[in-house]
């Protein structure tokens, strides 16, 4: 006997615009992470300290809001 397809639609709404910005944020974080490692290996240039600080803040924000906050908010 053939089984009927009982697949139901998800009740979770799709957010394509929000997902697009999540992808952009993830790419920015990956770039900041890679640039930070490059700055450690390369010769210092005039604004390397400022760029390294910006990369550090970006990666720390990603860790804070993307990993630590969701872990602490779960009950």
Secondary structure, 3 states (H helix, E strand, C coil): CCCCCCCCCCCCCCCHHHHHHHHHHHHHHHHHHHHHHHHHHCCCCCCHHHHHHHHHHHHHHHHHHHHHHHHHHCC
